[in-house]
Amino acid sequence: MKEERFPLAKEGFPFVLAGGFCTLVFAVLGWWPPAILGLVATLFTAYFFRDPERTATYGEEFVLSPADGVVLSVKRGTESRYYGGECVRISVFMSVFNVHVNRFPVRGTVRHLAYRPGGFVPADREEAMSGNEQCAVVLETDSGQKVVVVQVAGLIARRIVCWTQVGDRAEKGGRFGLIRFGSRVDVYLPVSFEPKVGPKERVRAGESILGVLS
């Protein structure tokens, strides 16, 4: 039987409850302008932390987007910190209006996690990749290929949340974390990877195909 989930990420509950409580207090006191502002803020917070169901039904060779948003770039090059060699990097930018729950792009096993503190420059800038707070999840696919997903904090984002641990089974489209209030996710893939997306294309986590692993 399929597990029923509340369509709101658990990290959002404290914010929504706090906003709702303040709105109620303002309304009881008759302070209508702050009550209306509080209601708007509470509704937007609930919207930001929404966690809709997604279904991944594609074959094993397809790599899915780990985030909702817009593709910033698709580049080939060398990455030494997490991937350790030549690879293809796809960057997805998430605005405050996107779903911020991140999902595994492939099926496999979590082999390594790496957290790096850092700054908070705008996530759509290239320097955010090296200077911002980030958390890398290193995956090994069932066919033995290495795929790395890096959550990168942004100008407004001040908290990266990663729910997975080393040794966990990664199911394609399964949730593994979120970033609070606007950020980006980078995916590093083998050089044999064939991209099917380009810059400025919109993608959805767990549904949109980024490309094919040969």
C-alpha positions as CSV (number, residue, x, y, z in Angstrom):
1,M,0.0,0.0,0.0
2,K,1.3,3.4,-0.9
3,E,2.2,5.6,2.0
4,E,0.2,8.8,2.3
5,R,2.2,11.9,2.9
6,F,1.2,15.4,4.0
7,P,1.9,17.7,1.1
8,L,4.2,19.9,3.2
9,A,7.8,19.3,4.0
10,K,8.3,18.8,7.8
11,E,10.9,21.6,8.0
12,G,8.1,24.0,7.1
13,F,5.8,23.2,10.0
14,P,7.5,25.5,12.6
15,F,7.4,28.4,10.2
16,V,3.8,27.9,9.2
17,L,2.6,27.3,12.8
18,A,4.5,30.4,14.1
19,G,3.1,32.6,11.3
20,G,-0.4,31.2,11.9
21,F,-0.2,31.9,15.6
22,C,1.0,35.5,15.2
23,T,-1.7,36.1,12.6
24,L,-4.3,34.8,15.1
25,V,-3.0,37.0,17.9
26,F,-3.1,40.1,15.7
27,A,-6.7,39.3,14.6
28,V,-7.9,38.7,18.2
29,L,-6.4,42.1,19.2
30,G,-8.0,43.8,16.2
31,W,-4.7,44.7,14.6
32,W,-5.9,44.1,11.1
33,P,-3.0,45.4,8.9
34,P,-0.4,43.2,10.6
35,A,-3.0,40.3,10.7
36,I,-3.4,40.5,7.0
37,L,0.3,40.7,6.4
38,G,0.8,37.7,8.7
39,L,-1.8,35.7,6.8
40,V,-0.1,36.5,3.5
41,A,3.3,35.5,4.9
42,T,1.9,32.3,6.4
43,L,0.2,31.3,3.2
44,F,3.4,32.0,1.2
45,T,5.5,30.0,3.7
46,A,3.1,27.0,3.3
47,Y,3.4,27.4,-0.5
48,F,7.2,27.5,-0.4
49,F,7.4,24.3,1.7
50,R,4.9,22.4,-0.4
51,D,6.0,18.8,-1.1
52,P,3.9,17.3,-4.0
53,E,4.0,13.7,-5.0
54,R,6.0,12.9,-8.1
55,T,6.2,9.7,-10.1
56,A,9.3,8.5,-11.9
57,T,8.5,5.7,-14.4
58,Y,11.4,6.1,-16.9
59,G,14.0,3.4,-17.7
60,E,17.3,3.1,-15.8
61,E,19.3,4.9,-18.5
62,F,17.4,8.2,-17.9
63,V,18.7,10.8,-15.4
64,L,16.0,12.9,-13.8
65,S,16.2,16.5,-12.6
66,P,17.0,16.7,-8.8
67,A,15.3,20.1,-8.5
68,D,12.5,22.3,-9.8
69,G,13.6,25.4,-11.6
70,V,15.5,26.7,-14.7
71,V,18.6,25.1,-16.2
72,L,21.5,27.6,-15.8
73,S,24.1,25.7,-17.7
74,V,25.2,22.4,-19.2
75,K,29.1,22.2,-19.2
76,R,31.8,19.6,-19.8
77,G,35.0,20.0,-17.7
78,T,37.0,18.7,-14.8
79,E,35.7,18.7,-11.2
80,S,38.2,17.9,-8.5
81,R,36.4,18.4,-5.2
82,Y,33.6,15.9,-5.4
83,Y,33.7,14.1,-8.8
84,G,37.5,13.8,-9.1
85,G,37.8,14.0,-12.9
86,E,36.2,14.8,-16.2
87,C,32.4,15.1,-16.1
88,V,29.3,16.9,-17.4
89,R,27.8,19.4,-15.0
90,I,24.2,20.5,-15.1
91,S,23.1,23.4,-12.9
92,V,19.5,24.1,-11.9
93,F,18.4,27.4,-10.3
94,M,15.5,27.4,-7.9
95,S,13.6,30.6,-7.2
96,V,11.5,31.2,-4.1
97,F,8.5,30.2,-6.2
98,N,9.8,26.7,-7.0
99,V,9.3,23.5,-5.0
100,H,12.4,23.2,-2.9
101,V,12.4,19.5,-2.1
102,N,15.3,17.8,-3.9
103,R,15.1,14.3,-5.4
104,F,17.6,11.6,-6.4
105,P,18.3,11.8,-10.2
106,V,19.3,8.1,-10.5
107,R,18.8,4.8,-8.7
108,G,21.8,3.5,-6.7
109,T,23.6,3.8,-3.4
110,V,24.8,6.8,-1.4
111,R,28.6,6.4,-1.1
112,H,29.7,9.7,0.4
113,L,28.4,12.9,1.9
114,A,30.4,16.2,2.0
115,Y,29.3,19.4,3.7
116,R,31.2,22.7,3.1
117,P,30.4,25.9,4.9
118,G,30.6,29.1,2.8
119,G,29.0,32.4,1.8
120,F,25.7,33.3,0.3
121,V,26.2,35.1,-3.1
122,P,23.4,34.8,-5.6
123,A,23.0,31.1,-6.6
124,D,22.8,31.9,-10.3
125,R,26.4,33.2,-10.4
126,E,29.3,30.9,-11.3
127,E,31.2,31.8,-8.1
128,A,28.4,30.3,-6.0
129,M,29.6,26.9,-7.1
130,S,32.9,27.3,-5.2
131,G,32.2,29.9,-2.5
132,N,28.7,29.2,-1.2
133,E,27.6,26.8,1.5
134,Q,27.0,23.4,-0.1
135,C,26.3,19.7,0.5
136,A,27.4,17.0,-1.9
137,V,25.8,13.6,-2.2
138,V,27.9,11.1,-4.0
139,L,26.0,8.2,-5.7
140,E,27.0,5.0,-7.3
141,T,24.4,3.7,-9.8
142,D,23.5,0.1,-10.0
143,S,25.7,-0.1,-13.1
144,G,28.7,1.2,-11.2
145,Q,28.7,4.8,-12.5
146,K,29.4,7.8,-10.4
147,V,26.8,10.6,-10.1
148,V,27.2,13.6,-7.7
149,V,24.4,15.9,-6.6
150,V,25.4,19.2,-4.9
151,Q,23.0,21.4,-3.0
152,V,24.2,25.0,-3.1
153,A,22.9,27.7,-0.9
154,G,22.0,31.1,-2.4
155,L,21.6,34.7,-1.4
156,I,18.4,34.1,0.6
157,A,18.9,30.4,1.3
158,R,20.4,30.0,4.8
159,R,19.9,26.3,5.5
160,I,20.7,23.2,3.5
161,V,18.9,20.1,4.7
162,C,20.0,16.7,3.6
163,W,18.0,13.7,4.8
164,T,20.1,10.9,3.4
165,Q,23.1,9.0,4.9
166,V,26.0,7.0,3.6
167,G,24.9,3.5,2.7
168,D,21.3,4.5,2.0
169,R,19.5,3.2,-1.0
170,A,18.8,5.9,-3.5
171,E,15.5,5.5,-5.5
172,K,15.1,7.5,-8.6
173,G,12.8,10.4,-7.8
174,G,13.0,9.8,-4.1
175,R,13.4,12.7,-1.7
176,F,16.8,13.4,-0.2
177,G,16.7,17.0,1.1
178,L,15.7,20.6,0.5
179,I,17.2,24.1,0.6
180,R,15.5,26.9,2.3
181,F,14.5,30.0,0.4
182,G,16.1,30.1,-3.1
183,S,19.2,28.3,-4.3
184,R,20.6,25.8,-6.9
185,V,21.5,22.2,-7.4
186,D,24.4,21.0,-9.5
187,V,24.6,17.4,-11.0
188,Y,27.9,15.9,-12.0
189,L,27.7,13.0,-14.5
190,P,30.1,10.8,-16.5
191,V,31.5,12.3,-19.7
192,S,29.6,9.6,-21.6
193,F,26.3,11.3,-20.4
194,E,24.1,12.6,-23.2
195,P,22.3,15.8,-22.2
196,K,18.7,16.3,-23.3
197,V,18.2,19.8,-21.8
198,G,19.8,23.2,-22.4
199,P,20.1,26.6,-20.6
200,K,16.9,28.4,-19.7
201,E,14.7,25.2,-20.0
202,R,12.4,24.6,-17.0
203,V,12.6,21.3,-15.2
204,R,10.7,19.5,-12.5
205,A,12.4,17.3,-9.8
206,G,11.7,13.6,-10.2
207,E,9.9,14.1,-13.6
208,S,12.0,16.0,-16.1
209,I,14.7,14.0,-18.0
210,L,18.1,15.7,-18.0
211,G,19.7,13.1,-20.3
212,V,20.8,9.6,-20.8
213,L,23.6,7.5,-19.2
214,S,25.1,5.2,-21.8
